[in-house]
C-alpha cells in the first residue's frame, strides 16, 4: 500500500521509492538542468530493499515517484533455515517465516534479536541487534 507520492527532485539518498513494482532505496541522485524551454532530468541510482538489485533510471524532474510503506519491527530468532529464519515478533508474539540475506544469516544463532522490515507485505531481516 503506497501512502504518498513525491516529486522526482525530492528523492534524496536514503529515501525509499518503488521502481518497476520493486521497493528500493535511493543511493545516488543527479539533477541536470536543461535549456530555456526544457525540463530538468533526474538520474537516480537505487538498490532493491529485498533482493539488493541495482536499478539506474532517468525521469523528468516533475514526475511523481511512489513511496512504499516500510514498517521496522523487532523479533527473536527461533530457528534458521537455508535462506530464511523463523522468528517471533517481540510486540505481538506471533511466529513468522522471514527471508534473510546470507551475510546476516551466517552470524545469527537461536535466541538472537533482529530487526526486520515489512515492506509492502514482504518480510526481510535487515540486521542483528
Secondary structure per residue as TSV (DSSP state, phi and psi in degrees):
chain	resnum	aa	ss	phi	psi
A	1	X	-	360.0	118.3
A	2	X	E	-84.9	126.6
A	3	X	E	-86.5	-36.5
A	4	X	E	-154.6	168.0
A	5	X	E	-120.9	147.0
A	6	X	E	-126.6	158.6
A	7	X	E	-71.4	153.4
A	8	X	G	-62.2	-31.3
A	9	X	G	-76.3	-12.8
A	10	X	G	-88.9	-7.6
A	11	X	-	-79.1	94.9
A	12	X	-	-89.7	161.6
A	13	X	T	-56.9	132.5
A	14	X	T	101.3	-13.2
A	15	X	-	-76.3	141.4
A	16	X	E	-92.2	133.1
A	17	X	E	-137.9	167.4
A	18	X	E	-107.5	123.2
A	19	X	E	-120.1	118.4
A	20	X	T	52.9	38.9
A	21	X	T	80.6	2.5
A	22	X	E	-110.7	127.8
A	23	X	E	-69.4	129.9
A	24	X	E	-134.8	162.1
A	25	X	E	-112.3	131.5
A	26	X	E	-72.1	127.5
A	27	X	E	-102.4	-36.7
A	28	X	E	-150.6	147.0
A	29	X	E	-146.4	134.5
A	30	X	E	-127.0	133.2
A	31	X	E	-110.2	125.6
A	32	X	E	-112.3	125.1
A	33	X	-	-88.0	138.1
A	34	X	-	-103.9	-169.0
A	35	X	-	-68.6	-158.7
A	36	X	S	-59.8	-44.1
A	37	X	S	-113.9	10.1
A	38	X	-	-88.5	177.4
A	39	X	-	-112.6	152.3
A	40	X	-	-69.8	144.2
A	41	X	E	-113.4	143.6
A	42	X	E	-119.5	123.8
A	43	X	E	-102.1	120.3
A	44	X	E	-119.4	130.0
A	45	X	E	-106.6	124.7
A	46	X	E	-132.9	154.7
A	47	X	E	-122.6	133.5
A	48	X	E	-61.4	134.4
A	49	X	T	-68.5	-39.8
A	50	X	T	-89.6	-49.3
A	51	X	T	-101.8	-10.3
A	52	X	-	76.5	13.8
A	53	X	-	-74.9	144.5
A	54	X	E	-94.9	134.8
A	55	X	E	-130.5	132.8
A	56	X	E	-126.0	129.3
A	57	X	E	-150.9	161.1
A	58	X	E	-123.4	130.8
A	59	X	E	-134.2	156.1
A	60	X	E	-63.4	149.6
A	61	X	T	-63.9	-23.8
A	62	X	T	-89.8	-2.7
A	63	X	-	-66.9	153.8
A	64	X	E	-101.0	138.9
A	65	X	E	-115.7	140.6
A	66	X	E	-82.9	141.5
A	67	X	E	-109.0	121.3
A	68	X	E	-77.8	159.1
A	69	X	-	-84.3	119.0
A	70	X	E	-117.7	115.9
A	71	X	E	-103.7	126.1
A	72	X	E	-103.4	124.0
A	73	X	E	-132.9	167.7
A	74	X	E	-116.2	146.2
A	75	X	E	-148.6	167.8
A	76	X	E	-116.1	132.2
A	77	X	E	-72.4	127.1
A	78	X	E	-97.7	-42.3
A	79	X	E	-157.1	160.4
A	80	X	E	-113.5	146.4
A	81	X	-	-122.6	-157.6
A	82	X	S	-64.8	-57.0
A	83	X	S	-131.7	14.3
A	84	X	E	-147.0	164.6
A	85	X	E	-124.6	153.4
A	86	X	E	-99.7	122.9
A	87	X	E	-135.6	160.8
A	88	X	E	-108.6	126.9
A	89	X	E	-65.5	133.5
A	90	X	T	-80.5	-8.0
A	91	X	T	-100.7	-48.6
A	92	X	T	-98.5	-10.5
A	93	X	-	61.9	23.6
A	94	X	-	-88.3	153.1
A	95	X	E	-95.8	132.4
A	96	X	E	-131.4	148.8
A	97	X	E	-102.5	117.9
A	98	X	E	-123.3	135.7
A	99	X	E	-70.9	149.9
A	100	X	E	-142.0	130.6
A	101	X	-	-61.9	150.5
A	102	X	H	-59.9	-41.1
A	103	X	H	-66.4	-31.6
A	104	X	H	-79.3	-38.2
A	105	X	H	-60.6	-35.3
A	106	X	H	-66.1	-31.6
A	107	X	H	-94.1	-0.2
A	108	X	-	-90.4	149.3
A	109	X	-	-138.5	172.9
A	110	X	T	-62.4	147.6
A	111	X	T	72.1	7.6
A	112	X	-	-78.3	148.3
A	113	X	E	-94.9	139.4
A	114	X	E	-133.2	160.1
A	115	X	E	-103.2	128.3
A	116	X	E	-125.5	152.0
A	117	X	E	-112.7	139.7
A	118	X	E	-104.2	103.1
A	119	X	E	-111.1	104.4
A	120	X	T	52.4	38.6
A	121	X	T	91.9	-11.7
A	122	X	E	-95.0	132.2
A	123	X	E	-103.6	135.0
A	124	X	E	-147.2	137.7
A	125	X	E	-79.1	131.0
A	126	X	E	-105.6	-35.3
A	127	X	E	-163.1	159.7
A	128	X	E	-89.1	137.8
A	129	X	-	-94.7	360.0
